[in-house]
Amino acid sequence: KDMRLPSKELFGLPVTFDVPSSAGVKTGDKILLKWDGKNVAVLEAESVFKPNKVVEAKKCYGTSSLEHPTVHSLIAELGDVYIGGKLHGISSPAFKYQTQTPAEVRANLPPGDVVAFQNRNPIHRAHFELLVCAQKDVAGCTLLVHPTCGPTQPGDIDGIVRIQTYEALRKETEQQYPMFRWAYLPYSMKMAGPREAIQHMIIRKNYGATHFIIGRDMAGTKSTIDG
């Protein structure tokens, strides 16, 4: 509710694991998680509970209206029960595009300030000029171009197509702008506004960023009713 973990660290949005029902699941169980048939993690079930999704929607997204794409997914698509607990990674999921772990990205960053750029859209000229300006504002910094490539909201351009625009720009600019670094984040946008901006900053800090670019209406979604 206050964007804090029980240990008081700042955290923008809850990370939840949903299942259709609690049948056959109890606290203390160890649950094998798979992605596309591949073992990726083991979850220790420390809590099994039914969430109040209306409260979750209002606190996280500022609305319980099903018009909001993530609220609709929360109510209509996610399971009725959440399981919480410690997560032990086995292997990274295989995506349709190349991804890097935080450690791999950090290993490719030179010492000093790192400014991270988040975007959910295909990159265009204004974005590029923003990167150039940021590099001047934080003298001597490295620019980490780190767009999200998972699902966003209905009507947005597919992640694979978005990546193609970044790859085209990377190839065109890598000689003139060697201080740019490029990586892709397998993250599904929640359209949670300021809360999600905080979540993105925490994620990019794990990837080695010291600064973060906040765009206009970041992670916002427009209403078809009132604009």
Secondary structure by P-SEA (a helix, b strand, c coil): ccccccccccccccccccccccccccccbbbbbbccccccccccccbbbbcaaaaaaaaaccccccccaaaaaacccccccccccbbbbcbbbbccbbbbcaaaaaaaccccbbbbbbbcccccaaaaaaaaaaaaaacbbbbbccccccccccccccaaaaaaaaaaaaaacccccccbbbbbbbccccccaaaaaaaaaaaaaaacccbbbbcccccbbbbcccc
